Amino acid sequence: MSSELRLGLAGARFGEKHAAAFSQVDGVILAAISDPDESRRQALVDEYEIKRAFDTYDEMLEAGELDAVVICLPTALHERSVSAAFDAGLHVLCEKPPAVSESEMSKIVSSAGFCGKTYMWARQQRFSPAIAKAREIIERGEIGEAYRGESSWQWAWWPFENDNWRGNRDNGGGALLDIGIHMIDSVWYPMGCPDPVEAMASRHSLFLDGRVPDRDEVAEDSVYGMLRFKNGSSMSFSAAFFGHFEGEKEPWGSPSNFGIQLFGTSGSLDLAKGHRVVAQQPEIVSTSYADGPSDESDWFLAQAQEFVDAIREEREPLNDGKQGLTLMRMLDALALSAKEKRAIHIKATRSLDDLFGGL
């Protein structure tokens, strides 16, 4: 591969954040974009001087002259889109959640292994100072043994009136896959990605009726779950598209409540505030462990750089396929627990050799 990386973007709505990031990475050429909305894709062509524009993803791949793609399409299209990119000999960065299910994610990981191309799933929050430094603090044992985590993200109202696939279960929508994955990974990743062994969850569809055409396909709009890990640690999380509470408004206009805490045997971390807390009688000592909240665009830029570096250095990226597979295994188990109203045992993630025969 030449020193230049020709990049294609699939999906203009969320692809705009990636375009802004990759436009700042040395050696990356924004070579193509696909989106059925002509005005939306043309806006990015004009803003970032993208070379070519296409109505469909398939047309963009067939036109060739690409080295990698960023996939920002509805979740139900991820496995097919990633496989098509691998067939075209391209490296892939795919938006979260990486797939609809563990079985689809297993196909993606196997395909990546067979074709020898870089695969990375996107979660820019891993590159935020609060989460990245929390992982370093825990790895160094600065809060003792991390034994418990809690996370929550609640929205006051549904912000996707014109994006109803997010409320459709068959299309990969719902609070668990869409925002629950953020809450799980915001604890699981700083804790060192321990092996999960058990999941328990409840979920509800209280407010989405009437916003998704087929009631049988309505996904959950709120979810609460717990995960237990092989090393003895555990976590709980909640995520909701709807709720009755006050909070700061998100960029899309909905007020929200957001919190992440990690507890160790000699201290705790509040990742939403970037604070380290030690309960030391007779007082509580709270100090900042991360610089003030950085802009999300910085996280996207760091993620883009990691993807490009992984390709050039021929190594696994930070958000690798095996971690994505384990996350999908947890999400599947949580969904099954909510459906069957019981705790679900989680099998260990197989090695890459197991997935594609050690070839």
C-alpha positions in Angstrom: 0.0 0.0 0.0 1.2 3.5 -0.8 1.8 6.1 1.9 -1.6 7.6 1.0 -4.8 5.9 2.3 -7.8 6.4 0.0 -10.9 6.4 2.3 -14.6 5.9 1.5 -17.4 6.9 3.8 -20.7 5.0 3.8 -23.4 7.2 5.3 -23.3 11.0 5.5 -25.3 11.7 8.7 -22.9 10.3 11.2 -20.2 10.1 8.6 -19.7 13.8 9.0 -18.0 13.3 12.3 -15.6 10.8 10.7 -15.0 13.0 7.7 -14.0 15.9 10.0 -11.6 13.6 11.8 -10.0 11.8 8.9 -9.5 15.1 7.0 -6.9 16.0 9.7 -5.0 12.7 9.5 -1.8 12.9 7.4 -1.8 10.8 4.3 -5.6 10.2 4.2 -7.5 11.1 1.1 -11.3 11.4 1.4 -11.8 9.6 -1.9 -15.6 8.8 -1.9 -18.9 9.0 -0.1 -22.2 7.1 -0.5 -25.6 8.2 0.8 -29.0 8.1 -0.8 -29.7 11.7 0.3 -28.1 13.8 -2.4 -28.2 17.1 -0.4 -26.6 15.5 2.6 -23.8 13.8 0.8 -23.1 16.9 -1.4 -22.7 19.0 1.8 -19.9 16.8 2.9 -18.4 16.7 -0.6 -18.2 20.5 -0.6 -17.1 20.8 3.0 -14.3 18.2 2.9 -13.4 18.1 -0.8 -14.4 14.5 -1.2 -13.5 13.3 -4.7 -16.5 11.2 -5.7 -20.1 10.7 -4.5 -22.5 7.8 -5.0 -26.1 7.0 -4.2 -25.3 3.5 -2.8 -22.6 1.8 -0.9 -22.4 -1.0 -3.5 -21.8 1.5 -6.2 -19.0 3.1 -4.2 -17.3 -0.3 -3.8 -17.8 -1.3 -7.4 -16.1 2.0 -8.5 -12.9 0.9 -6.7 -9.9 3.1 -6.1 -10.3 2.8 -2.3 -8.0 1.3 0.4 -10.4 1.5 3.4 -14.0 2.4 4.3 -15.8 3.8 7.3 -19.3 2.3 7.7 -22.0 4.5 9.3 -25.1 2.6 8.2 -28.0 1.1 10.2 -26.8 -1.7 12.5 -28.7 -4.4 10.5 -26.5 -3.7 7.5 -23.2 -3.9 9.3 -22.3 -7.5 8.7 -23.2 -7.5 5.0 -21.4 -4.1 4.5 -18.2 -5.3 6.3 -18.2 -8.5 4.3 -18.6 -6.7 1.0 -15.7 -4.4 2.0 -13.4 -7.4 2.8 -14.4 -9.0 -0.5 -13.2 -5.7 -2.2 -9.9 -6.0 -0.3 -10.5 -3.0 2.0 -9.7 -2.2 5.6 -12.8 -1.4 7.7 -13.8 0.9 10.5 -17.4 0.2 11.4 -19.7 2.2 13.7 -21.0 0.7 16.9 -22.7 -1.6 17.7 -20.4 -3.7 15.5 -23.2 -6.1 14.6 -26.8 -7.1 15.5 -25.7 -10.3 17.2 -22.8 -12.5 18.3 -23.3 -14.8 15.3 -23.0 -11.9 12.9 -20.0 -10.5 14.8 -18.3 -14.0 14.7 -18.6 -13.9 10.9 -17.0 -10.5 10.8 -14.1 -11.5 12.9 -13.6 -14.7 10.9 -13.7 -12.8 7.6 -11.1 -10.3 8.9 -8.8 -13.1 9.8 -9.1 -14.8 6.5 -8.6 -11.7 4.3 -5.9 -10.2 6.5 -7.4 -6.7 6.5 -7.6 -4.4 9.5 -11.0 -4.4 11.2 -11.9 -1.9 13.9 -15.3 -1.0 15.4 -15.9 2.6 16.4 -16.3 3.8 20.0 -14.7 7.2 20.2 -15.3 7.5 23.9 -12.4 5.1 24.5 -10.2 7.9 23.4 -11.6 10.5 25.8 -9.1 11.5 28.6 -11.6 10.4 31.3 -11.9 6.8 30.0 -8.3 6.4 28.6 -6.7 7.6 31.8 -9.1 5.6 34.0 -7.8 2.5 32.3 -4.2 3.5 33.0 -5.0 4.3 36.7 -6.6 0.9 37.2 -3.8 -1.0 35.3 -1.3 0.7 37.7 -3.4 -0.4 40.7 -3.8 3.2 41.9 -7.3 2.6 43.3 -6.5 -1.0 44.4 -8.4 -3.8 42.8 -11.3 -2.6 40.7 -14.3 -4.7 41.8 -17.4 -2.9 40.8 -18.7 -0.4 38.2 -21.9 1.5 37.6 -23.1 3.5 34.6 -26.2 5.2 33.4 -27.4 7.2 30.5 -31.0 8.4 30.4 -32.7 10.6 27.8 -35.8 12.6 28.5 -37.3 12.0 25.1 -36.9 10.2 21.8 -34.7 12.3 19.5 -34.9 10.2 16.3 -38.4 10.9 14.8 -36.9 10.6 11.3 -34.6 7.7 12.1 -37.0 5.0 13.2 -34.7 2.0 12.6 -33.3 2.9 16.0 -36.6 1.9 17.5 -37.0 -1.3 15.5 -35.7 -4.5 17.1 -35.1 -6.4 13.8 -33.1 -3.5 12.4 -30.7 -3.5 15.4 -32.4 -0.7 17.3 -33.3 -0.3 20.9 -31.7 1.1 24.0 -29.6 -2.0 24.7 -27.7 -2.0 21.4 -27.8 1.7 20.7 -26.7 3.3 24.0 -26.4 0.3 26.4 -23.2 -0.7 24.6 -21.7 2.7 25.6 -22.6 2.2 29.2 -21.2 -1.4 29.3 -18.0 -0.5 27.5 -17.4 2.6 29.6 -17.0 0.3 32.6 -15.7 -2.9 31.0 -12.9 -1.2 29.0 -11.3 0.7 31.9 -11.5 -2.4 34.1 -9.3 -4.2 31.5 -12.0 -6.1 29.6 -12.5 -8.9 32.1 -14.1 -12.1 30.8 -17.9 -12.1 31.4 -19.5 -15.1 33.0 -23.1 -14.1 33.8 -25.7 -11.6 32.6 -29.1 -10.5 34.0 -31.4 -7.7 32.6 -34.8 -6.3 32.3 -36.1 -4.1 29.5 -39.3 -2.2 28.7 -41.0 -0.6 25.7 -43.1 2.1 27.3 -42.9 5.0 25.0 -41.9 3.8 21.5 -45.4 2.5 20.6 -46.7 4.7 17.8 -43.3 5.7 16.7 -42.5 2.4 15.0 -45.0 1.2 12.4 -45.1 -2.5 13.4 -45.7 -3.0 17.1 -44.3 -6.5 16.9 -40.9 -5.0 15.9 -40.8 -2.3 18.6 -37.5 -2.5 20.5 -37.0 -1.6 24.2 -36.7 2.0 25.1 -35.2 1.3 28.5 -32.9 -1.4 29.8 -31.3 -2.2 33.2 -28.6 -4.9 33.5 -25.9 -6.5 35.5 -22.8 -8.4 34.5 -20.5 -10.6 36.5 -17.0 -11.3 35.5 -14.6 -14.3 35.9 -12.2 -12.3 38.1 -15.0 -11.7 40.6 -15.8 -8.1 39.6 -19.2 -6.9 38.5 -21.1 -4.0 37.0 -24.6 -2.6 36.6 -25.9 -0.2 34.0 -29.0 1.4 32.7 -29.9 3.1 29.4 -33.1 4.7 28.3 -34.4 6.7 25.3 -37.3 8.1 27.4 -37.7 9.2 31.0 -39.1 11.8 33.3 -36.1 13.8 34.6 -34.1 16.9 34.3 -30.6 17.1 32.9 -28.3 19.0 30.6 -29.3 19.0 26.9 -27.5 16.9 24.5 -26.5 18.2 21.0 -29.7 16.7 19.5 -31.9 18.6 22.1 -32.9 16.0 24.6 -32.0 16.5 28.2 -30.1 13.6 29.7 -28.6 12.2 32.9 -25.2 10.5 32.5 -22.9 8.9 35.0 -20.0 6.4 35.2 -18.3 5.2 38.4 -15.6 2.6 39.1 -14.9 1.4 42.6 -11.6 -0.1 43.8 -10.4 -1.3 47.1 -8.5 1.9 47.8 -10.4 4.5 45.9 -13.0 5.2 43.2 -13.2 7.1 39.9 -16.0 9.3 38.6 -15.5 9.2 34.9 -18.3 11.7 34.1 -16.5 14.3 36.2 -12.9 13.1 35.8 -12.5 12.8 39.6 -10.6 10.3 41.8 -12.2 9.9 45.2 -10.7 8.4 48.4 -12.9 8.0 51.5 -10.3 8.6 54.2 -11.6 9.4 57.6 -12.4 12.0 58.7 -13.0 13.4 55.2 -13.5 12.6 51.6 -10.6 13.5 49.3 -11.6 14.3 45.7 -9.0 15.2 43.1 -9.0 15.6 39.3 -7.4 12.8 37.4 -8.2 13.9 33.9 -7.9 17.3 32.3 -11.2 19.1 31.8 -13.7 17.5 29.4 -12.2 17.5 25.9 -14.3 18.1 22.8 -15.8 15.0 21.2 -14.1 15.9 17.9 -10.7 15.2 19.6 -11.9 11.7 20.4 -12.9 11.1 16.8 -9.5 12.4 15.6 -7.6 10.0 18.0 -9.8 7.1 16.9 -9.1 7.9 13.2 -5.4 8.1 13.8 -5.5 4.8 15.6 -7.2 3.1 12.7 -4.7 4.5 10.2 -1.7 3.6 12.4 -3.0 0.0 12.9 -3.2 -0.3 9.1 0.3 1.1 8.5 1.9 -0.9 11.3 0.0 -4.1 10.4 -1.2 -4.6 14.0 -4.5 -5.1 15.8 -6.3 -1.7 16.6 -7.3 -0.7 20.1 -10.9 -1.6 19.4 -10.2 -5.1 18.0 -12.6 -7.8 16.7 -12.2 -10.1 19.7 -13.3 -7.3 22.1 -16.2 -6.6 19.8 -17.2 -10.3 19.8 -17.1 -10.4 23.6 -19.3 -7.3 23.8 -21.8 -8.8 21.4 -21.8 -12.0 23.5 -22.6 -9.8 26.6 -25.4 -8.0 24.7 -26.9 -11.2 23.4 -26.9 -12.7 26.9 -28.5 -9.5 28.4 -31.2 -9.6 25.7 -31.9 -13.3 26.4 -32.0 -12.7 30.1 -34.6 -9.9 29.7 -36.7 -12.1 27.4 -36.6 -15.2 29.6 -36.5 -13.4 32.9 -33.5 -15.3 34.3 -29.8 -15.0 34.6 -27.8 -16.2 31.6 -24.4 -17.9 31.7 -21.9 -16.5 29.2 -19.5 -18.8 27.4 -15.9 -17.7 27.0 -14.9 -15.9 23.7 -13.1 -18.3 21.5 -9.6 -17.6 20.3 -9.1 -16.3 16.8 -7.5 -19.7 15.9 -10.8 -21.4 17.0 -12.8 -19.0 14.9 -11.0 -19.7 11.6 -9.1 -22.9 12.1 -5.7 -21.4 12.8 -5.2 -20.6 9.1 
